Every structure is written in C-alpha cells, then in structure tokens.
Amino acid sequence: MVPLTSERRSDIAYGRTHVGGRKSEVGHRTPDIGYIEIRKSCHGSATTTTTMRISPRSLFTVLDSQTCRRRIEMYDKAVNAFVRVAPVRSPDGGAGDSRIRGWPVGVKENICTKDMGTGCSSLILRDFEPGYDATVVRLLRAQGADIVGKTNCDEFGMGSMNVYSIHGPVRNPCFMRAGEAPRVAGGSSGGSAAAVAAGMCRVALGTDTGGSTRLPASYCGVVGLKPSYGLLSRWGVVSFADSLDCVGIFGADVESVREVFGVLDVYDARDATSASVERRERAQGRWRRRVEELGLAGGRLDGVRVGVPQVR
C-alpha cells in the first residue's frame, strides 16, 4: 500500500499539484468534455499546457487495473480521492464467466480490508490494520475484482462534503478551474464518487447513513445506489449509526452498479441486520406481483410516467 504524505495533503489543501517535479496549476474538467488541463511552469518563465482526457465514459471499456493505477498516479494529486493504493496482484478468484473479474474497485476507508489499513480518515485509527475483509470486500474478491485502493472520506463517515479528513479534502474532478476555489465532491463517500468520476476505478464502494452515497454521486455526476437497509452486509464496516448505515455502490453507469449489486445482494449470518433469505424472497414476490399489475413486460419501465418535483 502507498499512504499519502503530509506534503501532498498540504498541496491538495491549497489547490496545487506536482507535474514532473514542478509546481503546477490544475485546470477545468466537465462531465461532457472530460479533461484535466495542467499548466506547467518551465523555469519560471514560459508556460506549456497539457490536456488529458479523464472521462470514465470514454474510457469505460479500457478501465483495467493497470490503466486505473496510472490514472491515480497522474490525477490523484489534484483530486485526493485515494488514501492508499494497493499493488497489482492476480485476482483471488472468479470463474471465467464472472462479469466483474478484473474490475478495478475502490473501497471507502471505513470498510475493512485485510491487506490495507482502515483508518476511517481519522488520526485515532490511522494505524489500524484489521487483518480481515469485510463481507462485501470478500464477495468482490471471490468474483475476481481487483481492490485498487482505499478512498478518502469524512472522519468516521460523519460529514456531507468530505472536508473533515486527516488526508485533506476531496476535490470534485468535475470543477477544477485554475484560480477558482475548489468545489467539494460531497460526502461522506466523496473519495469513492470522485475516483469513479475521474476514471480511477470502474466502481467503488461507499457507505450511506443520511445521504453519504447519494450526495457525492449527485455532486460528481456518477451513478450512486443506496440499497434498502439490510440488503448488503455491514459486517466489517465501521459503524456510524447501526439503524441507518448501508453500504453504497458508485459506478460510471447503471449496468456496472447493477453487476456489483448482484454480487453483494446476499444474506450474511454474521450481520445481525442482514435481511433473511425468506424476507428477500417475500420482497421479490411482491415486486413480481406489482410488475404484473402494472403490465410491465420483463420488469421494464417503458411507458411508465415518472413525476419529478420542480425546484423553485
């Protein structure tokens, strides 16, 4: 694992990054254009500009482990999404037909991993090495997913902007214009959302107690799923509020999130709040009956009218 230094955190706090050993300014990225512009100062006089695409949508099919680690090295000095990066290693498992085999996945720093620290972005736990995987991490590894690193978060998941972290604030990769104040990525799972938005991982895990998956997904323009309480195991997740905590999933598109949810949506006897098999089957039965009542073939929503509140 590669922990971040205090010098790097200081650079992030003041909106600076390093390119080729020189101080640089970070430019602008928008979801529809998809780039980070880095202006390099050469010997204090002439300035050159390099534009690098980072849109996960354009790179979706090539976001393998090596690519994501290169992108972390290139861009994370500006975004500050990752606090630890794991070395490349062979997948732990996953049959040849596993849909997520080889997928690079980021994991929020309050979810336990056996090979990386789980510090919850807090000084009090900065040296904590759990020595075991949370159930959601174990399930991903069993299907061959590659855990590329741990993502920044508000301390113990308590925050909505991802600025209360010993690693420094996460910067929203969608808004990085030189000379203007950085914008927040939302919290508390801002590191996971920003990592997906910047193409540093294909999907990422976060947690949600009162919006900590939904807010960052909205701020960073990615897909975020907060499943119903009890569907995804919380065993190995550092608790904030037992009666509200849920594991959330971030992705560049709905299909990626759906694939990961399908892997994680299982009963876990080690989690006292995990929904039982019988309860899951009853919920599925109710859903199928409702689909039939609405006349939705195959569960699709074609032709369904959806009301959206208007913000004034």
BELRAFEN-V579422 format. One record per pair of residues at least 12 apart in sequence whose ideal C-beta (glycine too) atoms are under 8 Angstrom apart, sorted by the first residue. I is the first residue (numbers start at 0). J is the second residue. Records with the same first field share a line. If there is no record, write none. Layout:
I = J / J
This chain:
0 = 83 / 84 / 85 / 86 / 114 / 115 / 116 / 148 / 149
1 = 83 / 84
2 = 82 / 83 / 116
3 = 79 / 81 / 82 / 83 / 166
7 = 76 / 79 / 167
8 = 79 / 165 / 166 / 167
9 = 167
10 = 76
11 = 76 / 77 / 79 / 167 / 168 / 170
12 = 167 / 168
14 = 170 / 180 / 181
16 = 37 / 76 / 77
17 = 76
18 = 37 / 39 / 49
19 = 39
21 = 39 / 40 / 41
22 = 40
23 = 37 / 38 / 39 / 40
24 = 37 / 38 / 177 / 178
25 = 37 / 77 / 175 / 177
26 = 38 / 48 / 50 / 175 / 176 / 177
27 = 174 / 175 / 176 / 177
28 = 53 / 172 / 173 / 174 / 175 / 197
29 = 173 / 174
30 = 54 / 173 / 196 / 220
32 = 54
33 = 52 / 53 / 54 / 56 / 57
34 = 50 / 51 / 52 / 53 / 54
35 = 50 / 51 / 53 / 74 / 77 / 172 / 175
36 = 48 / 49 / 50 / 177
37 = 49 / 51
38 = 177
51 = 73 / 74
53 = 70 / 74 / 172 / 197 / 198
54 = 198
55 = 195 / 196 / 197 / 198 / 201 / 221 / 251
56 = 251 / 252
58 = 198
59 = 201 / 251 / 252
62 = 103 / 198 / 200 / 201
63 = 101 / 103
64 = 87 / 101 / 103 / 145 / 147
65 = 87
66 = 103
67 = 103 / 147 / 198 / 199 / 200 / 201
68 = 84 / 87 / 103 / 147
70 = 197 / 198 / 199
71 = 84 / 147 / 148 / 194 / 199
74 = 172 / 197 / 199
75 = 197 / 199
77 = 170 / 172 / 175
78 = 169 / 170 / 172 / 193 / 194 / 197 / 199
79 = 151 / 166 / 167 / 168 / 169 / 170 / 190 / 193
80 = 105 / 150 / 151 / 169 / 172 / 184 / 189 / 190 / 191 / 193 / 194 / 197 / 199
81 = 105 / 147 / 148 / 149 / 150 / 151 / 190 / 194 / 199
82 = 108 / 118 / 120 / 148 / 149 / 150 / 151 / 166 / 190
83 = 108 / 115 / 116 / 148 / 149
84 = 147 / 148
85 = 114 / 115 / 146 / 147 / 148
87 = 145
88 = 145
90 = 140 / 143 / 144 / 145
91 = 140 / 141 / 143
92 = 140 / 141 / 142 / 143
93 = 141 / 142 / 143 / 144
94 = 143
97 = 142 / 143
98 = 142 / 258
99 = 139 / 142 / 143 / 144 / 258 / 259 / 262
100 = 142 / 143 / 144
101 = 143 / 144 / 145
102 = 143 / 144 / 145 / 201 / 202 / 255
103 = 144 / 145 / 147 / 200 / 201
104 = 139 / 144 / 145 / 146 / 147 / 200 / 201 / 202 / 203 / 204 / 259
105 = 146 / 147 / 148 / 149 / 150 / 190 / 191 / 194 / 195 / 199 / 200 / 202 / 203 / 204
106 = 136 / 146 / 148 / 149 / 150 / 191 / 203 / 204
107 = 149 / 150 / 152 / 156 / 188 / 190 / 191 / 203 / 204 / 205 / 206
108 = 120 / 149 / 150 / 151 / 152 / 190
109 = 152 / 155 / 156 / 206 / 236 / 237 / 239
110 = 133 / 135 / 136 / 204 / 206 / 235 / 236 / 237 / 246
111 = 129 / 131 / 132 / 133 / 136 / 235 / 236 / 237
112 = 129 / 132 / 133 / 136 / 146 / 149
113 = 129 / 130 / 131 / 132
114 = 146
115 = 146 / 148 / 149
116 = 128 / 149
117 = 129 / 149 / 237
118 = 165
119 = 152 / 154 / 155 / 156 / 237
120 = 151 / 152 / 153 / 154 / 155 / 163 / 164 / 165 / 166
121 = 154 / 155 / 165
122 = 165
124 = 237
125 = 165
129 = 235
131 = 235
132 = 235
133 = 232 / 234 / 235 / 236
134 = 232 / 234 / 235 / 267 / 269 / 270
135 = 204 / 231 / 232 / 235 / 236 / 246 / 263
136 = 204 / 235
138 = 262 / 263 / 265
139 = 259 / 262 / 263
142 = 262
147 = 199 / 200
148 = 200
150 = 188 / 190 / 191 / 193 / 194 / 203 / 205
151 = 164 / 166 / 167 / 169 / 189 / 190 / 193
152 = 164 / 186 / 187 / 188 / 189 / 190 / 191 / 205
153 = 186 / 187 / 189 / 211
155 = 237 / 239
156 = 187 / 188 / 206 / 208 / 211 / 237 / 239 / 244
157 = 187 / 239
158 = 186 / 187
159 = 185 / 186 / 187 / 209 / 210 / 211 / 214
160 = 183 / 184 / 185 / 186 / 189
161 = 183 / 184 / 185 / 186 / 187 / 188 / 189 / 190 / 215
162 = 183 / 186
163 = 186
168 = 181 / 183
169 = 183 / 184 / 186 / 189 / 190 / 193
170 = 182 / 183 / 184 / 193
171 = 183 / 184 / 185 / 189 / 193 / 196 / 218 / 219
172 = 184 / 193 / 196 / 197 / 219
173 = 196 / 218 / 219 / 220
182 = 218
183 = 218
184 = 196 / 215 / 218 / 219
185 = 214 / 215 / 216 / 217 / 218 / 219
186 = 211 / 214 / 215
187 = 205 / 206 / 208 / 211 / 215
188 = 203 / 205 / 206 / 207 / 211 / 212 / 215 / 247 / 249
189 = 215 / 218 / 219
191 = 203 / 204 / 205 / 215 / 249
192 = 205 / 215 / 216 / 218 / 219 / 221 / 223 / 249
193 = 215 / 219
194 = 249
195 = 219 / 221 / 249 / 250 / 251
196 = 219 / 220 / 221
198 = 251
201 = 250 / 251 / 255
202 = 248 / 249 / 250 / 251 / 255 / 256 / 259
203 = 248 / 249 / 250
204 = 246 / 247 / 248 / 249
205 = 223 / 246 / 247 / 248 / 249
206 = 236 / 239 / 244 / 245 / 246 / 247
207 = 225 / 244 / 245 / 246 / 247
208 = 239 / 240 / 243 / 244 / 245
209 = 243
211 = 247
212 = 224 / 225 / 245 / 247 / 248 / 249
213 = 225 / 247
215 = 249
216 = 249
221 = 249 / 250 / 251
222 = 249 / 250 / 251 / 252 / 253 / 255 / 256
223 = 247 / 248 / 249 / 256
224 = 247 / 248 / 249 / 256 / 260
225 = 245 / 247
226 = 245 / 246 / 247 / 248 / 260 / 264
227 = 245 / 274
228 = 243 / 245 / 272
229 = 272 / 273 / 274 / 278
230 = 245 / 264 / 274 / 279
231 = 245 / 246 / 260 / 263 / 264
232 = 246 / 263 / 265 / 267 / 269 / 270 / 273
233 = 245 / 246 / 270 / 272 / 273
234 = 267 / 269 / 270 / 273
241 = 272
246 = 263
248 = 260 / 263
264 = 279
266 = 279
